[in-house]
Amino acid sequence: MIGFMSTFKPDMVFKTKNLREKRNNRGAKCDVWTKADILKRLAIIIDDSEMYTLDNTEAILKPGICVIMEIVLRFYTDSKQGGKIWFLTPEEALINKVTGLAGK
């Protein structure tokens, strides 16, 4: 799973994309998922299903969880977590044609 910034209408939005999916998805905006879906994806990214749950994030709104996910992905890229790139800037996403990549 990677995160990237992409244009949507006149705005810049945070999207994530599962590169393991066979079909050619263009990435999904975080704000279209339910809070439970966002937490599930965040648990996969941080490899800890107990850190963020519906119970302990009750006071955090859905956009806040999306921001946490974006920050984690940016941090993982900056710290070279697992030797992978986790987050792409708008320029990197455009150059690498992330929205057009299909899974293997």
N, C-alpha and C positions, 0 to 999 in steps of 0.2 A: 504494500500500500504506500502510495506517495501522496503528498500534498502539493498543491501548486496554486498560484494566483492566475486568474484568467478574466478576460473581459466578458461581461454579460450586460448587454444593452450599453448604457453609457458608464456603467460601474465596473470596478475591479472586485472580484469575489474570490473567496477561498473555496477550493474544490479538492476532493480526494478521488483517487482512482486506484482500484485494485488491478494491478498489472497481471495477476494470475487468471483473470476472467478471460474466457475464450472469445467472447463477443467483443466487438469494438465499441466499448463505452467511451463517452467523451469526458467522463468524470462527473461527479455529482456535487452540487452545492450542498454544503453542510446544513444549511437552514431548511432543506426540504425533508430531512429525516425527523423521526420522532426522537425525543430525548433518550429513550431506551436504545434506539439504533445507534445514536452518536456514542453513547457510553460503551456499547458493545465494540464498536470500531476502535475507540480509545483504549479499551482493555486489551485488544489484540496488539495495538501499537506499543503499549508500555509493558505488555506481557504480565499483566496483573489485573485480575478481574475483581479484586477486593478494594483497590485504591479509590475508584470512583464508582459509586453505585447510586441507584435512584434514591435510596434512603439518605446517604451522606451528602448528596448534592441537591437536596430539596430546595435549599435557598439560592442555588445557582440556576439562572434561566438558561434556556437552550442556546442562545447566542454566546453565553459565557463559556459553555462547555466546548463550543466550536472554537473559541479563542484559545482555550487550554490545549485543544488538539493541535491547532496551528503552531502554538508556541513550542509544544513538545516536538513536533516534526522539525521546526526550525532549529531547535536545540540539538536534536539528534544529528542533523546535517552539519551544524557547526562543530560538534564534538566528534564527528566521523564515527558515530555509533555503528558498530558492526561492519565498518568499512563501506557503508552504503550511503547513497544520497536519498534523503527522506523528503526533502522539500525543494521545490524549484521556484525561482523568481519568475515574474511574468516573461522576462526576456528569455530565460533558460527554457521555460515551458514552450514558448513559441519556436525557438531555434530547434528544440528536440522534438517538436510536433507531438507533444504528449497527448493531446486530445485525439489524435489519430492512431495511437499505438494500440495494437491488439495483443492480448495475452498469449502465452505459449501453451 
